């Protein structure tokens, strides 16, 4: 409960200021009012701010004495601030800032400045928050205007319940958290440049992929959940669950890679992880332990397309069960403990058990300040385990502007990233309309864009999805051509239902788009003849990874065919097979395998000496 206001004689202010050693900013005795201990001078202040999220979240709420209201900034690209006019000069030595509990951790530093005219400012105190409440103290000062600056914030914006300004002799400044762990000079880092590297070229040539959202949210019927549901809420129908069918649909729909959600914001993991307990191993039902990541990885190898993985850095289940109160850790220590947890999970996904991972899609970073995520450490781990993997953090250029507004040269906020993400937005239209060079600490970096959109109404399966809501073939074709002509990639999301199957109307829409683009494969093709025979052509690396999407030749029994190995030198692959050209006749199902060595990571001077034994191209009488 805050004390009621009362006026004091200005003459007493001078006496109090002298006895307590307050620092005056040149405010005259007539202007100044005597301080009262513990009184909140901010109560009823006139407040302005850099921005406002919208109606109901105005800056005035930080000075209304009501913790049920709050100020919320809009998405931001720099320091946010609040300015409080105390309606007269007041003497104080303490400022309390209350970040909204549900949104805390988005601020890296709070700085308070004071002024007697609202124009000329003097820095008074600065502090790094360690919890929702931050107390700043300093030498008692007399001023009318107080500015609270919030530095290095999440680009998603910040939320402040209240600001208190008082003279509280017993006030103790918030203990600052430990310093963040520094980056190691031995870590692998992204190399600056204004042109695409070989791995970025390789990714651009993939052109088109499928996003797959499946997991805890599928069974709760929501896009986002808070991690409070028990692991047993994940309850797939094992009789129909068919991840291979997801990949088959992607392949036949002309797609060349998958991006599978391995863990969404709820924190539930879809693979056989040994890290944590919120995952498929702890539902209480042995059958639920089917490793979804493994099944999708196996299917990608079978159908000859690449595998990418999505991982949410924001883990709401972990956050619920690891608070500062329950652990006794400060804000930084707690964040670093989570980073250790996340890195252990990421290591499992990248250590080779699922084969080659072509891209790693990180989401949810906006819920904390940039300093809370050790992305450079994650990047080093990913690159050491999967050198060709392209990693990106969603909204890496910040949330404030959309990709169609980028001019090039903007500062990269979430770094390192190998490409840009900002779902579900698109760049400007035109072959040269998407700038790809951005800045970080004075260096230029080339970052292509990946557009991610939904085939239907939602990312996860929803009862509101229906046949009338699918993307039309024309829209798919336009989106594909838009991205590909810019050297970017398109990812379209299809969501399996509770039965573990893609919906027929989504798959048919995907196939219609593929037919409109002339990239349909397999069952997605029209006018397939009953006497048709097929030859399957695989393009694999010496490690058994996919070098280029599998494709098929079709003809009538007895007809001849000739196929030549693709030149994949631009993608960093060198053909090492025995025959670059294979001929034969259509009859029994045949499979031809062209083998390549991945030389993208080999210095140019060493490539001529790289050898391989046992490389071959072959045909086999078996179905793919």
C-alpha positions in Angstrom: 0.0 0.0 0.0 1.4 3.4 -1.0 1.3 6.4 1.3 -1.0 9.2 0.5 0.6 12.4 -1.0 1.1 15.4 1.2 2.8 18.8 0.4 5.8 20.1 2.3 7.3 23.5 2.6 10.1 24.2 0.2 12.3 25.6 3.0 12.4 22.3 4.7 13.7 20.6 1.5 16.9 22.6 1.6 17.5 21.5 5.2 16.9 17.8 4.3 19.0 18.0 1.2 21.9 19.5 3.2 21.7 16.9 6.0 21.5 14.0 3.7 24.0 15.2 1.2 21.6 15.1 -1.8 22.9 16.0 -5.2 21.0 19.0 -6.6 20.7 19.6 -10.3 20.3 23.3 -9.9 16.7 23.2 -8.8 15.8 26.2 -6.7 14.5 25.9 -3.1 11.2 27.2 -4.2 10.8 24.4 -6.7 12.0 21.6 -4.5 9.8 19.7 -2.1 10.9 17.8 1.0 11.2 14.1 0.6 9.3 11.7 2.7 10.8 8.3 3.4 9.4 5.5 1.4 6.9 7.6 -0.4 6.5 6.7 -4.1 6.9 10.0 -6.0 6.1 8.2 -9.3 2.5 7.6 -8.2 0.5 9.8 -10.5 3.4 11.0 -12.6 3.0 12.0 -16.2 4.7 9.2 -18.2 5.9 9.0 -21.8 7.6 6.2 -23.6 9.5 5.3 -26.8 6.5 3.2 -28.0 3.4 1.4 -27.0 2.2 -2.1 -28.0 -1.4 -0.8 -28.2 -4.5 0.3 -26.4 -4.5 -0.8 -22.8 -0.7 -1.0 -22.6 0.1 2.7 -22.3 3.1 4.1 -20.4 0.8 5.7 -17.8 0.2 2.3 -16.3 3.7 2.2 -14.7 2.7 5.0 -12.4 -0.9 4.0 -11.5 0.0 1.9 -8.4 -1.8 -1.1 -10.0 0.2 -4.2 -10.6 -2.7 -5.6 -12.7 -1.9 -3.1 -15.5 1.3 -2.7 -17.4 3.2 -0.8 -20.1 4.2 -2.9 -23.1 6.5 -1.5 -25.8 6.1 -2.4 -29.4 8.7 -4.5 -31.2 11.9 -2.6 -31.0 15.2 -2.1 -32.6 17.2 -0.3 -29.9 17.0 1.0 -26.4 13.5 1.6 -24.9 12.8 4.2 -22.3 10.2 5.7 -20.0 10.2 9.3 -18.9 8.4 10.2 -15.7 7.5 13.8 -14.9 7.1 13.8 -11.1 5.1 17.1 -11.3 7.7 18.9 -9.3 11.2 18.4 -8.0 11.5 15.5 -5.6 14.4 14.0 -3.6 15.0 10.3 -3.9 17.7 7.7 -3.6 15.9 4.6 -4.9 14.1 3.5 -8.1 12.3 0.2 -8.3 11.5 -1.3 -11.7 9.0 -4.2 -11.9 9.2 -6.2 -15.1 6.0 -8.3 -15.7 6.6 -11.7 -14.3 5.4 -13.5 -17.4 7.8 -11.5 -19.6 10.8 -11.1 -17.5 14.3 -11.7 -18.7 14.0 -9.5 -21.8 16.1 -6.7 -20.4 19.9 -6.8 -20.1 20.5 -3.4 -18.4 18.5 -0.7 -16.7 19.9 2.9 -16.5 18.2 5.8 -14.7 19.0 9.4 -15.7 17.6 12.6 -14.1 16.9 16.1 -15.2 15.5 19.3 -13.9 14.1 20.4 -17.3 13.5 17.2 -19.3 16.1 18.2 -21.8 19.5 18.0 -20.1 20.1 14.6 -18.6 22.6 13.2 -16.1 23.1 9.5 -15.6 22.3 8.6 -12.0 22.4 4.8 -11.7 22.6 1.6 -13.8 22.0 -2.0 -13.0 21.7 -5.4 -14.7 18.4 -7.1 -13.7 18.6 -10.4 -11.9 14.8 -11.0 -11.5 11.5 -9.3 -12.3 12.2 -6.5 -9.7 15.3 -4.4 -10.2 16.2 -1.9 -7.4 18.6 0.9 -8.4 20.1 3.1 -5.6 22.5 6.0 -5.5 23.4 9.2 -3.9 20.1 11.1 -3.0 19.3 13.4 -5.8 16.6 16.1 -6.3 15.0 16.2 -9.8 11.7 16.6 -11.5 12.2 14.2 -14.4 13.3 10.6 -14.3 14.2 8.6 -17.4 14.4 4.8 -17.2 16.3 3.3 -20.1 16.1 -0.4 -20.9 19.1 -1.6 -22.9 19.8 -4.6 -25.1 16.2 -5.8 -24.9 14.5 -8.6 -26.7 13.3 -7.3 -30.1 9.9 -8.6 -29.3 9.4 -5.8 -26.8 9.3 -5.4 -23.0 6.6 -5.3 -20.3 6.8 -3.1 -17.2 4.2 -3.3 -14.4 5.3 -0.4 -12.2 8.1 2.1 -11.6 8.6 3.4 -8.0 10.7 6.5 -7.1 11.3 7.0 -3.4 13.7 8.1 -0.7 14.3 4.9 1.2 17.4 5.0 3.4 17.3 1.2 3.9 17.1 0.5 0.2 19.6 -2.1 -1.1 20.5 -2.2 -4.8 19.7 -5.5 -6.6 22.6 -7.8 -6.6 23.9 -7.9 -10.1 23.9 -11.4 -11.7 27.2 -13.1 -12.6 28.8 -12.1 -15.9 27.9 -14.0 -19.0 30.3 -16.7 -20.1 32.5 -15.4 -22.8 32.9 -16.9 -26.3 36.0 -19.0 -27.0 38.5 -18.0 -29.6 38.5 -21.6 -30.7 34.8 -21.7 -31.6 33.9 -22.0 -35.3 32.3 -18.7 -36.4 30.6 -17.6 -39.5 33.0 -16.0 -42.0 32.2 -12.5 -43.3 31.6 -12.0 -47.0 29.3 -10.4 -49.6 28.8 -13.5 -51.8 27.3 -16.9 -50.9 29.5 -19.7 -49.7 29.3 -23.2 -51.1 26.9 -24.3 -48.4 24.6 -21.4 -49.0 24.6 -22.2 -52.8 23.8 -25.8 -51.9 20.9 -24.7 -49.8 19.6 -22.4 -52.5 19.5 -25.2 -55.0 17.2 -27.2 -52.8 14.5 -24.5 -53.5 11.5 -26.1 -51.9 10.8 -28.0 -48.6 8.1 -29.1 -46.2 7.7 -27.9 -42.6 6.1 -30.5 -40.3 4.6 -29.4 -37.1 3.6 -32.4 -35.0 3.9 -33.0 -31.2 2.3 -32.1 -27.9 0.2 -29.3 -29.4 -1.3 -31.7 -31.9 -3.1 -33.5 -29.1 -4.0 -30.4 -27.1 -5.5 -28.7 -30.2 -3.5 -25.5 -29.8 -0.7 -23.6 -31.7 1.2 -22.9 -28.5 1.0 -24.5 -25.1 2.8 -23.6 -21.9 4.5 -26.9 -21.0 2.2 -27.6 -18.1 0.5 -30.6 -19.6 1.9 -34.0 -18.5 4.0 -35.9 -20.9 1.2 -38.5 -21.1 -0.9 -35.9 -23.0 1.2 -36.9 -26.0 -0.8 -39.9 -27.1 -0.3 -40.9 -30.7 -2.4 -43.5 -32.5 0.3 -46.0 -33.1 -1.8 -48.0 -35.5 -1.9 -45.1 -38.0 1.1 -42.9 -37.1 3.2 -42.8 -40.3 6.1 -40.4 -40.6 7.3 -42.1 -43.8 4.1 -41.0 -45.5 4.8 -37.4 -44.6 8.2 -37.6 -46.4 6.7 -39.4 -49.3 4.2 -36.7 -49.8 6.9 -34.1 -49.7 9.0 -35.9 -52.2 6.1 -36.5 -54.6 5.0 -32.9 -54.2 8.3 -31.7 -55.7 10.0 -30.9 -52.4 13.7 -31.5 -51.8 14.0 -31.2 -48.0 12.1 -31.5 -44.7 12.1 -29.2 -41.7 10.8 -31.3 -38.8 9.8 -29.7 -35.5 11.7 -31.7 -32.9 10.7 -29.5 -29.9 8.2 -26.6 -29.9 7.8 -23.9 -27.2 6.1 -26.3 -24.9 9.4 -28.2 -24.5 8.2 -31.7 -25.4 10.9 -33.6 -27.3 10.0 -36.0 -30.2 13.2 -38.1 -30.1 14.8 -40.6 -27.7 16.6 -38.0 -25.8 18.5 -38.8 -22.6 18.3 -35.1 -21.6 15.3 -34.2 -19.4 12.0 -36.0 -18.8 9.5 -34.1 -20.9 9.7 -36.3 -24.0 8.4 -39.4 -25.7 10.3 -41.7 -23.2 8.2 -40.5 -20.3 4.6 -40.7 -21.3 4.0 -43.9 -19.3 3.4 -45.9 -22.5 6.2 -47.9 -24.1 4.7 -47.6 -27.5 5.0 -43.8 -27.5 8.8 -44.1 -27.6 8.8 -44.3 -31.4 11.6 -41.8 -32.3 9.8 -39.4 -34.7 13.1 -37.8 -35.7 14.6 -41.2 -36.6 11.6 -42.3 -38.6 11.6 -39.0 -40.6 15.4 -39.2 -41.1 15.1 -42.8 -42.4 12.4 -41.8 -44.8 14.4 -38.9 -46.1 17.2 -41.3 -47.0 14.7 -43.6 -48.6 13.2 -40.9 -50.8 16.4 -39.1 -51.4 15.7 -35.7 -49.9 17.5 -33.8 -47.2 16.6 -33.4 -43.5 16.4 -30.2 -41.6 15.4 -29.8 -38.0 13.5 -27.1 -36.0 14.3 -26.6 -32.4 12.7 -24.1 -30.0 15.2 -22.3 -27.8 12.2 -21.2 -25.7 11.3 -24.2 -23.5 8.3 -23.4 -21.3 8.3 -26.7 -19.5 11.9 -26.2 -18.4 11.2 -22.6 -17.4 8.2 -23.7 -15.3 10.3 -26.2 -13.4 13.5 -24.2 -13.1 12.8 -20.8 -11.5 15.1 -18.5 -9.6 13.1 -19.2 -6.5 13.4 -23.0 -6.9 17.0 -23.1 -7.9 18.5 -20.2 -6.0 20.3 -19.1 -9.1 20.4 -15.6 -10.5 19.1 -14.7 -13.9 22.3 -15.3 -15.7 23.2 -18.5 -13.9 19.7 -19.8 -14.6 19.9 -18.9 -18.3 23.3 -20.6 -18.6 22.0 -23.8 -16.9 19.3 -23.9 -19.5 21.8 -23.3 -22.3 23.7 -26.3 -21.0 20.5 -28.3 -21.2 19.7 -27.1 -24.7 23.2 -27.7 -26.0 23.1 -31.3 -24.7 19.8 -31.8 -26.7 21.2 -30.2 -29.8 24.3 -32.4 -29.6 22.1 -35.4 -29.7 20.3 -34.1 -32.8 23.6 -33.3 -34.5 25.9 -36.2 -33.5 25.2 -38.3 -36.6 22.6 -40.7 -35.3 20.1 -39.1 -37.7 22.5 -38.8 -40.6 23.3 -35.5 -42.3 21.3 -32.4 -41.1 21.0 -29.9 -43.8 19.6 -27.0 -41.8 18.9 -26.1 -38.1 16.0 -23.8 -37.5 16.0 -22.0 -34.1 12.8 -20.3 -32.8 11.6 -18.5 -29.7 14.6 -16.4 -29.0 12.5 -13.2 -28.6 11.4 -14.2 -25.1 14.7 -13.2 -23.5 17.4 -10.6 -24.2 19.9 -11.5 -26.8 22.6 -12.0 -24.2 20.6 -14.8 -22.6 21.2 -17.1 -25.5 24.6 -18.6 -26.3 24.0 -18.8 -30.0 27.7 -18.6 -30.8 28.3 -21.7 -28.7 25.4 -23.5 -30.4 26.7 -22.6 -33.8 30.2 -24.0 -32.9 28.6 -27.2 -31.7 26.4 -27.5 -34.9 29.4 -26.8 -37.2 31.7 -29.2 -35.5 29.2 -32.0 -35.7 27.6 -31.1 -39.0 29.9 -28.8 -41.0 27.5 -28.3 -43.9 24.4 -27.6 -41.8 23.0 -24.1 -42.2 21.8 -22.6 -38.9 19.4 -19.7 -38.5 17.6 -17.9 -35.7 14.0 -16.8 -36.4 13.8 -13.0 -36.9 17.6 -12.7 -36.9 17.5 -9.1 -38.2 15.0 -8.2 -35.4 11.3 -8.3 -35.1 10.7 -4.6 -35.8 10.5 -4.7 -39.6 9.4 -7.3 -42.0 11.6 -8.8 -44.8 9.8 -6.8 -47.5 11.1 -3.6 -45.7 14.8 -4.6 -45.6 17.1 -2.3 -47.5 20.3 -4.3 -46.8 23.1 -3.4 -44.4 20.8 -3.7 -41.3 22.5 -5.0 -38.1 22.0 -8.7 -37.5 20.6 -9.1 -34.0 20.5 -12.8 -33.5 23.9 -14.0 -34.6 25.4 -16.2 -35.9 22.9 -17.2 -38.6 23.6 -18.6 -42.0 20.3 -17.5 -43.5 17.3 -15.3 -42.6 14.0 -16.3 -41.2 10.9 -14.3 -40.4 7.8 -16.5 -40.5 5.3 -16.2 -42.2 6.5 -13.2 -44.2 7.8 -12.7 -47.7 10.4 -10.5 -49.3 9.6 -7.9 -51.9 8.8 -9.3 -55.4 11.5 -9.1 -58.1 14.6 -11.1 -58.9 16.9 -8.4 -57.4 14.5 -7.0 -54.8 15.8 -9.0 -51.8 19.0 -7.6 -50.3 21.2 -10.3 -48.8 24.1 -8.5 -47.2 23.8 -7.5 -43.6 26.1 -6.2 -40.9 27.5 -7.4 -37.6 30.1 -5.5 -35.7 31.4 -3.7 -38.8 31.5 -6.9 -41.0 29.3 -7.8 -44.0 27.6 -11.2 -44.0 25.6 -12.8 -46.9 22.2 -14.1 -45.6 19.7 -15.6 -48.0 16.0 -15.8 -47.0 13.8 -18.8 -46.2 10.0 -18.1 -46.4 7.8 -20.3 -44.2 4.1 -20.4 -44.7 1.1 -22.7 -43.9 -0.7 -24.9 -46.4 -3.8 -24.4 -44.2 -5.0 -22.3 -41.3 -2.5 -23.3 -38.7 1.0 -24.7 -38.0 -0.2 -27.6 -35.9 -3.2 -29.6 -36.9 -6.5 -27.9 -36.0 -10.2 -28.7 -36.4 -10.5 -25.3 -38.2 -8.4 -26.7 -41.1 -10.4 -27.8 -44.1 -10.3 -28.3 -47.8 -11.6 -24.8 -48.5 -8.7 -23.2 -46.6 -5.7 -24.7 -48.5 -3.3 -22.7 -50.6 -4.3 -22.8 -54.2 -2.0 -24.1 -56.9 -1.6 -20.6 -58.2 -0.5 -19.3 -54.8 1.9 -22.2 -54.3 3.4 -21.5 -57.8 3.6 -17.8 -57.2 5.3 -18.3 -53.8 7.8 -20.8 -55.2 8.7 -18.7 -58.2 9.0 -15.6 -55.9 11.6 -17.3 -53.7 13.5 -19.3 -56.3 14.1 -16.4 -58.6 15.8 -14.5 -55.7 18.0 -17.5 -54.8 15.9 -18.1 -51.7 14.0 -21.1 -50.4 10.3 -21.8 -49.7 9.0 -24.0 -47.0 5.3 -24.9 -46.8 3.9 -26.4 -43.6 1.7 -29.4 -43.6 0.4 -30.6 -40.2 -0.3 -34.3 -39.4 -3.4 -34.9 -37.3 -3.9 -36.9 -34.1 -3.9 -40.0 -36.3 -0.3 -39.2 -37.4 -1.4 -38.7 -41.0 -1.4 -35.7 -43.3 -4.9 -34.7 -44.4 -5.9 -35.7 -47.9 -6.9 -32.2 -48.8 -3.5 -30.8 -47.8 -1.6 -33.4 -49.8 -3.8 -32.9 -52.9 -3.2 -29.2 -52.7 0.5 -29.8 -52.5 0.3 -32.1 -55.5 -1.7 -29.6 -57.5 0.9 -27.0 -56.8 3.6 -29.4 -57.9 1.8 -30.2 -61.1 1.4 -26.4 -61.8 5.1 -26.0 -61.4 6.0 -29.1 -63.4 7.9 -30.7 -60.5 5.4 -33.4 -59.5 6.9 -36.9 -58.8 5.5 -40.4 -58.3 1.8 -40.5 -57.4 1.5 -36.7 -57.8 1.9 -37.0 -61.6 -1.1 -37.2 -63.9 -1.5 -39.6 -66.8 0.6 -42.4 -65.5 0.4 -45.3 -67.9 -0.4 -48.8 -66.7 2.6 -50.2 -68.6 4.9 -47.6 -67.3 8.3 -48.8 -66.0 10.6 -46.8 -63.8 14.3 -46.4 -63.2 15.3 -44.8 -59.8 18.4 -42.5 -59.8 20.0 -41.8 -56.4 22.7 -39.2 -55.9 24.6 -40.0 -52.7 27.9 -39.1 -51.0 30.6 -41.4 -49.9 29.1 -41.2 -46.4 25.7 -42.3 -47.7 24.2 -38.9 -47.4 21.9 -37.3 -50.0 23.8 -35.2 -52.5 21.0 -34.4 -54.8 17.3 -35.3 -54.8 16.4 -38.8 -56.1 14.5 -38.8 -59.3 12.9 -41.3 -61.7 13.0 -42.0 -65.4 9.8 -43.5 -66.8 9.3 -45.5 -70.0 7.7 -48.5 -71.5 9.1 -52.0 -71.2 11.9 -52.6 -73.7 12.5 -48.9 -74.4 16.1 -47.8 -73.9 17.3 -45.0 -71.6 20.5 -43.1 -70.9 21.2 -41.1 -67.8 24.2 -38.9 -67.0 25.4 -38.0 -63.5 24.5 -34.5 -62.5 27.3 -31.9 -62.3 27.2 -30.9 -58.6 30.5 -29.0 -58.5 28.7 -25.8 -57.6 27.3 -27.5 -54.5 30.8 -28.8 -53.5 30.3 -32.4 -54.6 32.7 -34.2 -56.9 31.7 -37.3 -58.9 33.8 -40.3 -58.0 31.9 -43.1 -59.5 33.1 -45.5 -62.1 30.6 -44.4 -64.8 29.1 -40.9 -65.4 26.8 -42.2 -68.0 24.6 -45.3 -67.6 22.4 -46.8 -70.3 19.9 -49.7 -70.2 16.3 -50.7 -71.0 13.1 -50.3 -69.1 11.9 -53.5 -67.6 12.1 -54.6 -64.0 12.4 -51.8 -61.6 16.0 -50.5 -61.6 18.0 -48.4 -59.3 21.1 -46.4 -60.4 23.3 -44.8 -57.8 25.8 -42.0 -58.6 28.3 -41.4 -55.9 30.0 -38.1 -55.0 32.6 -36.9 -52.6 31.7 -33.9 -50.5 34.7 -31.6 -51.0 33.1 -28.4 -49.8 35.1 -28.3 -46.6 38.4 -29.4 -48.2 40.9 -26.6 -49.1 41.2 -26.1 -52.8 44.9 -27.1 -52.7 43.9 -30.5 -51.2 41.0 -31.4 -53.4 43.1 -32.8 -56.2 44.6 -35.3 -53.8 41.3 -36.5 -52.3 40.7 -40.1 -53.3 38.0 -42.7 -52.7 38.0 -46.4 -53.0 35.0 -48.4 -53.9 33.0 -45.5 -55.4 30.6 -46.8 -58.0 27.4 -46.4 -59.9 25.2 -49.4 -60.2 21.8 -50.7 -61.2 19.9 -53.1 -59.1 16.6 -55.0 -59.6 14.7 -53.6 -56.7 12.0 -51.0 -56.0 12.9 -47.8 -54.3 
